[in-house]
Amino acid sequence: MSDLKLGRARPMSPHLTIYRLTMTMMMSMAHRVTGAALYLGTLLLAWFLIAASMNSATFAVASGFMHSWLGMLILFGFTWALMHHLLGGVRHALWDYGWGLDAPEREWLAIGTLAGGLGLTLVVWLIYGIWG
């Protein structure tokens, strides 16, 4: 049985080198990365809330970290991940309804996800700067 040769070649699985990288593909990867970042950011938020429920010294350490340049950078990235992931979910919901599946609309939705995530992040941080 193993000596039997088939008359035609077996189909080969597509390889990454034959695909052209599109904005939709990059936003799909970014959606996964932001999901993981949200998980880690939620752990940071839990640490802050637990520190707030303990005593003033513990809260001062957590608050000091959150207000440091590194903490602010992490919080800015967390805000962007939240907004980007939110808009990616909206984009997928639109696709579930059958809207925006054609070639130009797919790319515009992907660009809108990226631009909207950055825009919403800046709005949140501007509001934080004004009232925070």
N, CA, C and O atoms as CSV, one atom per row, in Angstrom:
chain,resi,resn,atom,element,x,y,z
A,1,MET,N,N,0.805,-1.173,0.000
A,1,MET,CA,C,0.000,0.000,0.000
A,1,MET,C,C,0.860,1.254,0.000
A,1,MET,O,O,0.510,2.239,-0.650
A,2,SER,N,N,1.980,1.238,0.717
A,2,SER,CA,C,2.831,2.420,0.770
A,2,SER,C,C,3.578,2.636,-0.539
A,2,SER,O,O,4.079,3.732,-0.789
A,3,ASP,N,N,3.658,1.594,-1.386
A,3,ASP,CA,C,4.345,1.728,-2.672
A,3,ASP,C,C,3.484,2.449,-3.698
A,3,ASP,O,O,3.985,2.890,-4.733
A,4,LEU,N,N,2.200,2.569,-3.420
A,4,LEU,CA,C,1.272,3.161,-4.361
A,4,LEU,C,C,1.525,4.661,-4.479
A,4,LEU,O,O,1.515,5.377,-3.478
A,5,LYS,N,N,1.750,5.129,-5.688
A,5,LYS,CA,C,1.977,6.560,-5.928
A,5,LYS,C,C,0.740,7.136,-6.579
A,5,LYS,O,O,0.160,6.547,-7.492
A,6,LEU,N,N,0.355,8.282,-6.099
A,6,LEU,CA,C,-0.804,8.947,-6.669
A,6,LEU,C,C,-0.405,9.623,-7.971
A,6,LEU,O,O,0.731,10.070,-8.134
A,7,GLY,N,N,-1.346,9.690,-8.884
A,7,GLY,CA,C,-1.082,10.273,-10.186
A,7,GLY,C,C,-0.914,11.788,-10.146
A,7,GLY,O,O,-0.274,12.352,-11.033
A,8,ARG,N,N,-1.469,12.458,-9.146
A,8,ARG,CA,C,-1.328,13.911,-9.102
A,8,ARG,C,C,-0.686,14.343,-7.785
A,8,ARG,O,O,-0.737,13.637,-6.777
A,9,ALA,N,N,-0.100,15.493,-7.832
A,9,ALA,CA,C,0.581,16.007,-6.641
A,9,ALA,C,C,-0.448,16.471,-5.622
A,9,ALA,O,O,-1.513,16.980,-5.972
A,10,ARG,N,N,-0.114,16.287,-4.384
A,10,ARG,CA,C,-1.006,16.729,-3.312
A,10,ARG,C,C,-0.963,18.246,-3.222
A,10,ARG,O,O,0.079,18.855,-3.468
A,11,PRO,N,N,-2.082,18.858,-2.873
A,11,PRO,CA,C,-2.069,20.326,-2.750
A,11,PRO,C,C,-1.222,20.754,-1.552
A,11,PRO,O,O,-1.215,20.110,-0.503
A,12,MET,N,N,-0.527,21.839,-1.745
A,12,MET,CA,C,0.299,22.363,-0.663
A,12,MET,C,C,-0.479,23.422,0.102
A,12,MET,O,O,-1.277,24.168,-0.465
A,13,SER,N,N,-0.231,23.464,1.375
A,13,SER,CA,C,-0.868,24.468,2.217
A,13,SER,C,C,-0.285,25.838,1.894
A,13,SER,O,O,0.919,25.953,1.663
A,14,PRO,N,N,-1.115,26.879,1.873
A,14,PRO,CA,C,-0.562,28.208,1.589
A,14,PRO,C,C,0.423,28.631,2.665
A,14,PRO,O,O,0.247,28.322,3.844
A,15,HIS,N,N,1.433,29.323,2.257
A,15,HIS,CA,C,2.464,29.777,3.172
A,15,HIS,C,C,2.343,31.292,3.341
A,15,HIS,O,O,1.786,31.973,2.480
A,16,LEU,N,N,2.852,31.803,4.426
A,16,LEU,CA,C,2.741,33.229,4.706
A,16,LEU,C,C,3.375,34.110,3.640
A,16,LEU,O,O,2.991,35.269,3.480
A,17,THR,N,N,4.338,33.570,2.917
A,17,THR,CA,C,5.020,34.398,1.924
A,17,THR,C,C,4.157,34.709,0.716
A,17,THR,O,O,4.477,35.624,-0.042
A,18,ILE,N,N,3.072,33.975,0.515
A,18,ILE,CA,C,2.241,34.270,-0.658
A,18,ILE,C,C,1.156,35.295,-0.347
A,18,ILE,O,O,0.503,35.786,-1.267
A,19,TYR,N,N,0.948,35.629,0.918
A,19,TYR,CA,C,-0.075,36.591,1.286
A,19,TYR,C,C,0.481,38.006,1.248
A,19,TYR,O,O,1.632,38.242,1.614
A,20,ARG,N,N,-0.347,38.943,0.802
A,20,ARG,CA,C,0.008,40.358,0.855
A,20,ARG,C,C,-0.558,40.908,2.158
A,20,ARG,O,O,-1.752,40.767,2.425
A,21,LEU,N,N,0.283,41.527,2.961
A,21,LEU,CA,C,-0.139,42.049,4.254
A,21,LEU,C,C,-1.112,43.206,4.037
A,21,LEU,O,O,-0.777,44.190,3.377
A,22,THR,N,N,-2.302,43.085,4.589
A,22,THR,CA,C,-3.321,44.127,4.451
A,22,THR,C,C,-3.579,44.773,5.805
A,22,THR,O,O,-3.176,44.258,6.848
A,23,MET,N,N,-4.252,45.900,5.762
A,23,MET,CA,C,-4.589,46.602,6.992
A,23,MET,C,C,-5.517,45.751,7.855
A,23,MET,O,O,-5.409,45.763,9.081
A,24,THR,N,N,-6.418,45.019,7.226
A,24,THR,CA,C,-7.333,44.159,7.964
A,24,THR,C,C,-6.568,43.073,8.717
A,24,THR,O,O,-6.908,42.756,9.857
A,25,MET,N,N,-5.546,42.506,8.097
A,25,MET,CA,C,-4.735,41.488,8.766
A,25,MET,C,C,-3.979,42.085,9.955
A,25,MET,O,O,-3.885,41.468,11.016
A,26,MET,N,N,-3.444,43.290,9.765
A,26,MET,CA,C,-2.703,43.917,10.858
A,26,MET,C,C,-3.629,44.268,12.025
A,26,MET,O,O,-3.248,44.132,13.188
A,27,MET,N,N,-4.843,44.719,11.713
A,27,MET,CA,C,-5.786,45.047,12.782
A,27,MET,C,C,-6.271,43.787,13.499
A,27,MET,O,O,-6.586,43.834,14.688
A,28,SER,N,N,-6.330,42.674,12.791
A,28,SER,CA,C,-6.673,41.410,13.432
A,28,SER,C,C,-5.601,41.013,14.434
A,28,SER,O,O,-5.908,40.568,15.540
A,29,MET,N,N,-4.340,41.177,14.043
A,29,MET,CA,C,-3.237,40.883,14.962
A,29,MET,C,C,-3.241,41.855,16.138
A,29,MET,O,O,-3.019,41.453,17.281
A,30,ALA,N,N,-3.493,43.135,15.857
A,30,ALA,CA,C,-3.533,44.141,16.919
A,30,ALA,C,C,-4.684,43.862,17.886
A,30,ALA,O,O,-4.563,44.113,19.085
A,31,HIS,N,N,-5.800,43.345,17.366
A,31,HIS,CA,C,-6.935,43.013,18.227
A,31,HIS,C,C,-6.552,41.923,19.234
A,31,HIS,O,O,-6.954,41.979,20.396
A,32,ARG,N,N,-5.788,40.953,18.792
A,32,ARG,CA,C,-5.328,39.893,19.689
A,32,ARG,C,C,-4.331,40.432,20.724
A,32,ARG,O,O,-4.394,40.084,21.903
A,33,VAL,N,N,-3.422,41.278,20.265
A,33,VAL,CA,C,-2.418,41.845,21.167
A,33,VAL,C,C,-3.087,42.740,22.208
A,33,VAL,O,O,-2.730,42.696,23.385
A,34,THR,N,N,-4.055,43.550,21.781
A,34,THR,CA,C,-4.731,44.421,22.744
A,34,THR,C,C,-5.564,43.612,23.731
A,34,THR,O,O,-5.734,44.027,24.877
A,35,GLY,N,N,-6.082,42.473,23.306
A,35,GLY,CA,C,-6.797,41.603,24.241
A,35,GLY,C,C,-5.882,41.120,25.350
A,35,GLY,O,O,-6.273,41.097,26.517
A,36,ALA,N,N,-4.665,40.734,24.992
A,36,ALA,CA,C,-3.687,40.308,26.002
A,36,ALA,C,C,-3.274,41.490,26.882
A,36,ALA,O,O,-3.108,41.330,28.091
A,37,ALA,N,N,-3.109,42.674,26.285
A,37,ALA,CA,C,-2.744,43.863,27.061
A,37,ALA,C,C,-3.854,44.229,28.043
A,37,ALA,O,O,-3.576,44.689,29.150
A,38,LEU,N,N,-5.098,44.028,27.647
A,38,LEU,CA,C,-6.206,44.321,28.553
A,38,LEU,C,C,-6.194,43.375,29.745
A,38,LEU,O,O,-6.528,43.767,30.863
A,39,TYR,N,N,-5.811,42.145,29.503
A,39,TYR,CA,C,-5.706,41.192,30.611
A,39,TYR,C,C,-4.663,41.672,31.615
A,39,TYR,O,O,-4.916,41.686,32.820
A,40,LEU,N,N,-3.502,42.061,31.122
A,40,LEU,CA,C,-2.439,42.535,32.014
A,40,LEU,C,C,-2.813,43.856,32.678
A,40,LEU,O,O,-2.504,44.074,33.850
A,41,GLY,N,N,-3.477,44.738,31.930
A,41,GLY,CA,C,-3.912,46.003,32.506
A,41,GLY,C,C,-4.954,45.825,33.587
A,41,GLY,O,O,-5.008,46.607,34.536
A,42,THR,N,N,-5.783,44.802,33.454
A,42,THR,CA,C,-6.778,44.507,34.482
A,42,THR,C,C,-6.096,44.055,35.768
A,42,THR,O,O,-6.573,44.362,36.860
A,43,LEU,N,N,-5.005,43.341,35.654
A,43,LEU,CA,C,-4.232,42.975,36.840
A,43,LEU,C,C,-3.663,44.219,37.524
A,43,LEU,O,O,-3.628,44.296,38.752
A,44,LEU,N,N,-3.221,45.187,36.728
A,44,LEU,CA,C,-2.722,46.438,37.285
A,44,LEU,C,C,-3.850,47.202,37.983
A,44,LEU,O,O,-3.652,47.760,39.062
A,45,LEU,N,N,-5.009,47.222,37.374
A,45,LEU,CA,C,-6.166,47.872,37.991
A,45,LEU,C,C,-6.559,47.174,39.289
A,45,LEU,O,O,-6.895,47.836,40.272
A,46,ALA,N,N,-6.519,45.860,39.298
A,46,ALA,CA,C,-6.834,45.105,40.521
A,46,ALA,C,C,-5.836,45.443,41.622
A,46,ALA,O,O,-6.223,45.605,42.779
A,47,TRP,N,N,-4.553,45.553,41.272
A,47,TRP,CA,C,-3.533,45.927,42.260
A,47,TRP,C,C,-3.843,47.294,42.858
A,47,TRP,O,O,-3.732,47.489,44.069
A,48,PHE,N,N,-4.233,48.241,42.002
A,48,PHE,CA,C,-4.552,49.587,42.474
A,48,PHE,C,C,-5.762,49.566,43.408
A,48,PHE,O,O,-5.752,50.225,44.448
A,49,LEU,N,N,-6.803,48.814,43.045
A,49,LEU,CA,C,-8.012,48.761,43.878
A,49,LEU,C,C,-7.762,48.035,45.202
A,49,LEU,O,O,-8.292,48.435,46.239
A,50,ILE,N,N,-6.965,46.979,45.169
A,50,ILE,CA,C,-6.621,46.276,46.410
A,50,ILE,C,C,-5.799,47.192,47.315
A,50,ILE,O,O,-6.009,47.227,48.527
A,51,ALA,N,N,-4.857,47.936,46.720
A,51,ALA,CA,C,-4.058,48.869,47.510
A,51,ALA,C,C,-4.939,49.962,48.109
A,51,ALA,O,O,-4.697,50.396,49.235
A,52,ALA,N,N,-5.943,50.406,47.384
A,52,ALA,CA,C,-6.858,51.433,47.893
A,52,ALA,C,C,-7.691,50.912,49.056
A,52,ALA,O,O,-8.099,51.681,49.926
A,53,SER,N,N,-7.943,49.606,49.071
A,53,SER,CA,C,-8.774,49.048,50.142
A,53,SER,C,C,-7.967,48.678,51.384
A,53,SER,O,O,-8.548,48.310,52.406
A,54,MET,N,N,-6.649,48.768,51.314
A,54,MET,CA,C,-5.832,48.361,52.450
A,54,MET,C,C,-5.570,49.536,53.385
A,54,MET,O,O,-6.411,49.855,54.226
A,55,ASN,N,N,-4.440,50.170,53.250
A,55,ASN,CA,C,-4.122,51.301,54.122
A,55,ASN,C,C,-3.501,52.418,53.294
A,55,ASN,O,O,-3.226,52.244,52.107
A,56,SER,N,N,-3.288,53.543,53.919
A,56,SER,CA,C,-2.815,54.708,53.170
A,56,SER,C,C,-1.384,54.529,52.648
A,56,SER,O,O,-1.047,55.066,51.593
A,57,ALA,N,N,-0.553,53.797,53.357
A,57,ALA,CA,C,0.825,53.577,52.892
A,57,ALA,C,C,0.851,52.713,51.634
A,57,ALA,O,O,1.585,53.002,50.689
A,58,THR,N,N,0.054,51.662,51.628
A,58,THR,CA,C,-0.021,50.785,50.453
A,58,THR,C,C,-0.603,51.539,49.266
A,58,THR,O,O,-0.123,51.411,48.140
A,59,PHE,N,N,-1.641,52.326,49.527
A,59,PHE,CA,C,-2.243,53.115,48.463
A,59,PHE,C,C,-1.267,54.156,47.923
A,59,PHE,O,O,-1.254,54.426,46.722
A,60,ALA,N,N,-0.457,54.736,48.789
A,60,ALA,CA,C,0.522,55.741,48.354
A,60,ALA,C,C,1.534,55.135,47.389
A,60,ALA,O,O,1.945,55.783,46.426
A,61,VAL,N,N,1.936,53.890,47.650
A,61,VAL,CA,C,2.880,53.214,46.749
A,61,VAL,C,C,2.235,52.998,45.379
A,61,VAL,O,O,2.837,53.308,44.351
A,62,ALA,N,N,1.017,52.469,45.367
A,62,ALA,CA,C,0.325,52.208,44.106
A,62,ALA,C,C,0.047,53.509,43.368
A,62,ALA,O,O,0.260,53.592,42.159
A,63,SER,N,N,-0.421,54.514,44.078
A,63,SER,CA,C,-0.724,55.802,43.461
A,63,SER,C,C,0.547,56.474,42.949
A,63,SER,O,O,0.549,57.090,41.884
A,64,GLY,N,N,1.623,56.349,43.716
A,64,GLY,CA,C,2.901,56.906,43.265
A,64,GLY,C,C,3.372,56.284,41.978
A,64,GLY,O,O,3.887,56.975,41.098
A,65,PHE,N,N,3.196,54.956,41.857
A,65,PHE,CA,C,3.575,54.295,40.617
A,65,PHE,C,C,2.686,54.745,39.464
A,65,PHE,O,O,3.181,55.015,38.370
A,66,MET,N,N,1.377,54.829,39.699
A,66,MET,CA,C,0.447,55.222,38.636
A,66,MET,C,C,0.718,56.641,38.148
A,66,MET,O,O,0.470,56.948,36.982
A,67,HIS,N,N,1.223,57.511,39.023
A,67,HIS,CA,C,1.497,58.889,38.634
A,67,HIS,C,C,2.938,59.110,38.166
A,67,HIS,O,O,3.302,60.231,37.809
A,68,SER,N,N,3.757,58.065,38.162
A,68,SER,CA,C,5.113,58.198,37.628
A,68,SER,C,C,5.046,58.196,36.101
A,68,SER,O,O,4.007,57.879,35.523
A,69,TRP,N,N,6.147,58.546,35.456
A,69,TRP,CA,C,6.137,58.577,33.988
A,69,TRP,C,C,5.903,57.185,33.414
A,69,TRP,O,O,5.225,57.042,32.396
A,70,LEU,N,N,6.461,56.149,34.059
A,70,LEU,CA,C,6.250,54.783,33.576
A,70,LEU,C,C,4.798,54.352,33.773
A,70,LEU,O,O,4.201,53.735,32.891
A,71,GLY,N,N,4.241,54.680,34.924
A,71,GLY,CA,C,2.849,54.345,35.182
A,71,GLY,C,C,1.911,55.043,34.218
A,71,GLY,O,O,0.953,54.442,33.732
A,72,MET,N,N,2.184,56.316,33.939
A,72,MET,CA,C,1.341,57.062,32.993
A,72,MET,C,C,1.461,56.490,31.581
A,72,MET,O,O,0.478,56.432,30.842
A,73,LEU,N,N,2.662,56.070,31.216
A,73,LEU,CA,C,2.859,55.455,29.902
A,73,LEU,C,C,2.083,54.140,29.805
A,73,LEU,O,O,1.446,53.862,28.789
A,74,ILE,N,N,2.141,53.344,30.855
A,74,ILE,CA,C,1.399,52.085,30.882
A,74,ILE,C,C,-0.100,52.349,30.835
A,74,ILE,O,O,-0.827,51.662,30.118
A,75,LEU,N,N,-0.570,53.342,31.594
A,75,LEU,CA,C,-1.999,53.677,31.583
A,75,LEU,C,C,-2.450,54.218,30.234
A,75,LEU,O,O,-3.567,53.945,29.794
A,76,PHE,N,N,-1.584,54.987,29.575
A,76,PHE,CA,C,-1.907,55.466,28.231
A,76,PHE,C,C,-2.032,54.287,27.269
A,76,PHE,O,O,-2.966,54.234,26.469
A,77,GLY,N,N,-1.099,53.346,27.346
A,77,GLY,CA,C,-1.168,52.146,26.502
A,77,GLY,C,C,-2.387,51.302,26.821
A,77,GLY,O,O,-3.001,50.732,25.919
A,78,PHE,N,N,-2.742,51.215,28.092
A,78,PHE,CA,C,-3.934,50.469,28.493
A,78,PHE,C,C,-5.192,51.132,27.933
A,78,PHE,O,O,-6.103,50.450,27.464
A,79,THR,N,N,-5.237,52.458,27.984
A,79,THR,CA,C,-6.382,53.180,27.432
A,79,THR,C,C,-6.488,52.957,25.935
A,79,THR,O,O,-7.579,52.728,25.412
A,80,TRP,N,N,-5.346,53.025,25.236
A,80,TRP,CA,C,-5.372,52.777,23.792
A,80,TRP,C,C,-5.822,51.342,23.503
A,80,TRP,O,O,-6.634,51.120,22.604
A,81,ALA,N,N,-5.309,50.379,24.245
A,81,ALA,CA,C,-5.704,48.980,24.037
A,81,ALA,C,C,-7.200,48.807,24.254
A,81,ALA,O,O,-7.856,48.084,23.504
A,82,LEU,N,N,-7.741,49.463,25.269
A,82,LEU,CA,C,-9.170,49.380,25.543
A,82,LEU,C,C,-9.983,49.964,24.400
A,82,LEU,O,O,-10.948,49.345,23.953
A,83,MET,N,N,-9.615,51.136,23.925
A,83,MET,CA,C,-10.362,51.785,22.844
A,83,MET,C,C,-10.218,51.033,21.528
A,83,MET,O,O,-11.188,50.874,20.787
A,84,HIS,N,N,-9.012,50.575,21.241
A,84,HIS,CA,C,-8.782,49.834,20.004
A,84,HIS,C,C,-9.559,48.515,20.013
A,84,HIS,O,O,-10.174,48.140,19.015
A,85,HIS,N,N,-9.525,47.835,21.128
A,85,HIS,CA,C,-10.222,46.559,21.235
A,85,HIS,C,C,-11.735,46.768,21.154
A,85,HIS,O,O,-12.442,45.956,20.556
A,86,LEU,N,N,-12.225,47.838,21.743
A,86,LEU,CA,C,-13.644,48.177,21.666
A,86,LEU,C,C,-14.070,48.408,20.222
A,86,LEU,O,O,-15.069,47.848,19.770
A,87,LEU,N,N,-13.320,49.225,19.503
A,87,LEU,CA,C,-13.679,49.507,18.112
A,87,LEU,C,C,-13.486,48.286,17.217
A,87,LEU,O,O,-14.219,48.115,16.242
A,88,GLY,N,N,-12.510,47.436,17.534
A,88,GLY,CA,C,-12.364,46.181,16.800
A,88,GLY,C,C,-13.572,45.285,16.994
A,88,GLY,O,O,-14.002,44.606,16.062
A,89,GLY,N,N,-14.119,45.282,18.199
A,89,GLY,CA,C,-15.336,44.516,18.457
A,89,GLY,C,C,-16.520,45.067,17.694
A,89,GLY,O,O,-17.342,44.304,17.188
A,90,VAL,N,N,-16.619,46.394,17.603
A,90,VAL,CA,C,-17.690,47.014,16.811
A,90,VAL,C,C,-17.537,46.629,15.341
A,90,VAL,O,O,-18.519,46.320,14.667
A,91,ARG,N,N,-16.297,46.650,14.851
A,91,ARG,CA,C,-16.035,46.274,13.454
A,91,ARG,C,C,-16.463,44.837,13.201
A,91,ARG,O,O,-17.067,44.543,12.169
A,92,HIS,N,N,-16.160,43.948,14.123
A,92,HIS,CA,C,-16.558,42.548,13.962
A,92,HIS,C,C,-18.066,42.389,14.056
A,92,HIS,O,O,-18.640,41.548,13.364
A,93,ALA,N,N,-18.718,43.182,14.899
A,93,ALA,CA,C,-20.182,43.133,14.978
A,93,ALA,C,C,-20.801,43.590,13.662
A,93,ALA,O,O,-21.790,43.013,13.209
A,94,LEU,N,N,-20.232,44.612,13.050
A,94,LEU,CA,C,-20.724,45.046,11.739
A,94,LEU,C,C,-20.565,43.939,10.710
A,94,LEU,O,O,-21.458,43.713,9.893
A,95,TRP,N,N,-19.433,43.250,10.748
A,95,TRP,CA,C,-19.227,42.135,9.823
A,95,TRP,C,C,-20.228,41.021,10.079
A,95,TRP,O,O,-20.690,40.377,9.137
A,96,ASP,N,N,-20.572,40.782,11.351
A,96,ASP,CA,C,-21.555,39.747,11.665
A,96,ASP,C,C,-22.908,40.055,11.046
A,96,ASP,O,O,-23.654,39.143,10.690
A,97,TYR,N,N,-23.226,41.335,10.917
A,97,TYR,CA,C,-24.477,41.733,10.269
A,97,TYR,C,C,-24.357,41.777,8.753
A,97,TYR,O,O,-25.343,42.023,8.058
A,98,GLY,N,N,-23.149,41.540,8.236
A,98,GLY,CA,C,-22.947,41.522,6.792
A,98,GLY,C,C,-22.590,42.868,6.202
A,98,GLY,O,O,-22.612,43.027,4.982
A,99,TRP,N,N,-22.260,43.841,7.035
A,99,TRP,CA,C,-21.908,45.169,6.558
A,99,TRP,C,C,-20.391,45.324,6.505
A,99,TRP,O,O,-19.679,44.859,7.394
A,100,GLY,N,N,-19.910,45.977,5.462
A,100,GLY,CA,C,-18.491,46.299,5.356
A,100,GLY,C,C,-17.601,45.131,4.993
A,100,GLY,O,O,-16.423,45.118,5.350
A,101,LEU,N,N,-18.140,44.152,4.292
A,101,LEU,CA,C,-17.343,42.981,3.941
A,101,LEU,C,C,-16.631,43.119,2.592
A,101,LEU,O,O,-15.736,42.331,2.289
A,102,ASP,N,N,-17.010,44.095,1.793
A,102,ASP,CA,C,-16.364,44.283,0.495
A,102,ASP,C,C,-14.992,44.915,0.679
A,102,ASP,O,O,-14.690,45.490,1.724
A,103,ALA,N,N,-14.165,44.798,-0.363
A,103,ALA,CA,C,-12.760,45.190,-0.267
A,103,ALA,C,C,-12.527,46.618,0.219
A,103,ALA,O,O,-11.767,46.792,1.172
A,104,PRO,N,N,-13.126,47.645,-0.366
A,104,PRO,CA,C,-12.759,48.981,0.142
A,104,PRO,C,C,-13.302,49.247,1.543
A,104,PRO,O,O,-12.650,49.920,2.342
A,105,GLU,N,N,-14.489,48.724,1.848
A,105,GLU,CA,C,-15.065,48.965,3.170
A,105,GLU,C,C,-14.258,48.274,4.267
A,105,GLU,O,O,-14.100,48.819,5.359
A,106,ARG,N,N,-13.754,47.087,3.982
A,106,ARG,CA,C,-12.936,46.371,4.970
A,106,ARG,C,C,-11.724,47.201,5.365
A,106,ARG,O,O,-11.409,47.345,6.546
A,107,GLU,N,N,-11.048,47.746,4.357
A,107,GLU,CA,C,-9.841,48.531,4.629
A,107,GLU,C,C,-10.187,49.823,5.366
A,107,GLU,O,O,-9.460,50.222,6.276
A,108,TRP,N,N,-11.284,50.482,4.991
A,108,TRP,CA,C,-11.681,51.721,5.669
A,108,TRP,C,C,-12.071,51.454,7.110
A,108,TRP,O,O,-11.767,52.257,7.993
A,109,LEU,N,N,-12.741,50.333,7.362
A,109,LEU,CA,C,-13.083,49.995,8.746
A,109,LEU,C,C,-11.823,49.723,9.567
A,109,LEU,O,O,-11.753,50.091,10.740
A,110,ALA,N,N,-10.832,49.080,8.954
A,110,ALA,CA,C,-9.575,48.805,9.661
A,110,ALA,C,C,-8.843,50.104,9.981
A,110,ALA,O,O,-8.336,50.275,11.089
A,111,ILE,N,N,-8.786,51.013,9.021
A,111,ILE,CA,C,-8.150,52.312,9.257
A,111,ILE,C,C,-8.941,53.103,10.297
A,111,ILE,O,O,-8.361,53.774,11.150
A,112,GLY,N,N,-10.274,53.018,10.219
A,112,GLY,CA,C,-11.118,53.697,11.198
A,112,GLY,C,C,-10.919,53.155,12.599
A,112,GLY,O,O,-10.971,53.907,13.572
A,113,THR,N,N,-10.692,51.850,12.709
A,113,THR,CA,C,-10.415,51.242,14.010
A,113,THR,C,C,-9.131,51.806,14.601
A,113,THR,O,O,-9.078,52.143,15.783
A,114,LEU,N,N,-8.113,51.906,13.784
A,114,LEU,CA,C,-6.826,52.432,14.256
A,114,LEU,C,C,-6.931,53.914,14.613
A,114,LEU,O,O,-6.524,54.326,15.699
A,115,ALA,N,N,-7.474,54.707,13.703
A,115,ALA,CA,C,-7.584,56.149,13.943
A,115,ALA,C,C,-8.559,56.440,15.084
A,115,ALA,O,O,-8.298,57.306,15.919
A,116,GLY,N,N,-9.675,55.722,15.121
A,116,GLY,CA,C,-10.650,55.938,16.174
A,116,GLY,C,C,-10.115,55.574,17.542
A,116,GLY,O,O,-10.394,56.262,18.524
A,117,GLY,N,N,-9.343,54.489,17.615
A,117,GLY,CA,C,-8.740,54.101,18.890
A,117,GLY,C,C,-7.778,55.156,19.404
A,117,GLY,O,O,-7.772,55.482,20.591
A,118,LEU,N,N,-6.966,55.685,18.505
A,118,LEU,CA,C,-6.033,56.751,18.906
A,118,LEU,C,C,-6.791,58.023,19.277
A,118,LEU,O,O,-6.456,58.682,20.262
A,119,GLY,N,N,-7.814,58.370,18.488
A,119,GLY,CA,C,-8.596,59.572,18.767
A,119,GLY,C,C,-9.324,59.494,20.098
A,119,GLY,O,O,-9.293,60.444,20.879
A,120,LEU,N,N,-9.980,58.369,20.364
A,120,LEU,CA,C,-10.689,58.206,21.628
A,120,LEU,C,C,-9.731,58.216,22.817
A,120,LEU,O,O,-10.057,58.739,23.883
A,121,THR,N,N,-8.557,57.640,22.628
A,121,THR,CA,C,-7.547,57.652,23.691
A,121,THR,C,C,-7.134,59.085,24.012
A,121,THR,O,O,-7.034,59.461,25.180
A,122,LEU,N,N,-6.895,59.876,22.977
A,122,LEU,CA,C,-6.518,61.275,23.205
A,122,LEU,C,C,-7.646,62.050,23.871
A,122,LEU,O,O,-7.387,62.891,24.733
A,123,VAL,N,N,-8.891,61.784,23.490
A,123,VAL,CA,C,-10.025,62.458,24.124
A,123,VAL,C,C,-10.090,62.113,25.612
A,123,VAL,O,O,-10.274,62.995,26.450
A,124,VAL,N,N,-9.939,60.822,25.937
A,124,VAL,CA,C,-9.974,60.403,27.339
A,124,VAL,C,C,-8.853,61.078,28.121
A,124,VAL,O,O,-9.075,61.536,29.241
A,125,TRP,N,N,-7.663,61.147,27.554
A,125,TRP,CA,C,-6.540,61.743,28.278
A,125,TRP,C,C,-6.642,63.256,28.346
A,125,TRP,O,O,-6.143,63.860,29.295
A,126,LEU,N,N,-7.268,63.877,27.372
A,126,LEU,CA,C,-7.516,65.316,27.475
A,126,LEU,C,C,-8.522,65.611,28.570
A,126,LEU,O,O,-8.361,66.570,29.325
A,127,ILE,N,N,-9.556,64.797,28.658
A,127,ILE,CA,C,-10.541,64.949,29.728
A,127,ILE,C,C,-9.876,64.701,31.075
A,127,ILE,O,O,-10.127,65.430,32.034
A,128,TYR,N,N,-9.029,63.677,31.155
A,128,TYR,CA,C,-8.300,63.399,32.385
A,128,TYR,C,C,-7.414,64.579,32.761
A,128,TYR,O,O,-7.319,64.934,33.936
A,129,GLY,N,N,-6.769,65.185,31.778
A,129,GLY,CA,C,-5.899,66.328,32.043
A,129,GLY,C,C,-6.670,67.540,32.524
A,129,GLY,O,O,-6.164,68.334,33.317
A,130,ILE,N,N,-7.891,67.679,32.044
A,130,ILE,CA,C,-8.685,68.843,32.435
A,130,ILE,C,C,-9.275,68.634,33.829
A,130,ILE,O,O,-9.202,69.523,34.677
A,131,TRP,N,N,-9.863,67.447,34.066
A,131,TRP,CA,C,-10.548,67.216,35.332
A,131,TRP,C,C,-9.768,66.345,36.317
A,131,TRP,O,O,-10.184,66.182,37.464
A,132,GLY,N,N,-8.629,65.782,35.872
A,132,GLY,CA,C,-7.901,64.864,36.739
A,132,GLY,C,C,-6.958,65.494,37.621
A,132,GLY,O,O,-6.288,64.812,38.398
